[in-house]
């Protein structure tokens, strides 16, 4: 009977150890997430200050003023919901930067494509391009 009690006591101690480890890992994860969130907020704040100062061009300066006045959002600018000339100029500029990035990514994928995923990716990109073009047509039909 004493050995049963010892086994139970040992099992409980082991469980307590696991629980302590889990709590510690959880706290570490929370601290890491909070630090990352603070870092991102600081970077976002710096970016907004740069936009206000015109570092990213007049279009972003105007857009940041509108964002500050709650007349638009960064999400609306980037997603196409904001139809202002400044937002359209920013999206055009972003697209110019995305084309070379896409080409670099495709070259990398082509070198490393072992499972035929590249063809699937190209089909998906073609379908996406057709959908974007159709959305553009619908938007201009208004």
Helices and strands as residue ranges (DSSP letters): H 2-52, H 58-68, H 74-79, H 85-112, H 117-140
